[in-house]
Amino acid sequence: MSNRDVELAVDQLAEAHSGEAFAEAVRRYSATLGEDDREQLKAVLLERARLLEDAVDERFRERGWMRRAFNLLE
C-alpha cells in the first residue's frame, strides 16, 4: 500500500468520525493492515499531529486569540 493510500484512508476516516470515534476507527483500520502499512499509518498520524501542533504554535506566536485568552486568565 502506498503512503498516499494511507493518507487517503485517514482523510476518509477523519471526514466520517471525530474525537474518540475517529480514534476507534483508526484502531479498526490499523487492525486490517500488515506491519509495514501500520508503520506508514503511524507516520501519517504523527505528521498530522505535528502539523496541527505547529499551526497552534504559530497562532500563539502571532498573538492570536489563544494568547489573548491566556493573558486574560493571568
BELQUI-V37540 format. One record per residue. SS is DSSP state (H for helix, E for strand, - for the rest). OMEGA is omega in radians with two decimals (999 if undefined). Layout:
<<SS/OMEGA> <SS/OMEGA>>
This chain:
<<-/-3.12> <-/3.09> <H/3.13> <H/3.10> <H/3.12> <H/3.12> <H/3.12> <H/3.11> <H/3.11> <H/3.09> <H/-3.14> <H/3.11> <H/-3.13> <H/3.10> <H/-3.06> <H/-3.02> <-/3.01> <-/3.09> <H/-3.11> <H/3.12> <H/3.08> <H/-3.14> <H/3.12> <H/3.11> <H/3.09> <H/3.10> <H/3.13> <H/3.12> <H/-3.13> <H/-3.13> <H/-3.14> <-/-3.04> <-/2.98> <-/-3.07> <H/-3.13> <H/3.14> <H/3.06> <H/3.08> <H/3.07> <H/3.11> <H/3.13> <H/-3.14> <H/3.12> <H/-3.12> <H/3.12> <H/3.11> <H/3.13> <H/3.09> <H/3.12> <H/3.12> <H/3.10> <H/3.12> <H/3.11> <H/3.14> <H/3.11> <H/3.11> <H/-3.14> <H/3.10> <H/-3.14> <H/3.13> <H/-3.11> <-/-3.12> <-/-3.14> <-/-3.07> <H/-3.10> <H/-3.13> <H/3.10> <H/3.14> <H/3.12> <H/3.11> <H/3.10> <H/-3.13> <H/-3.08> <-/999>>
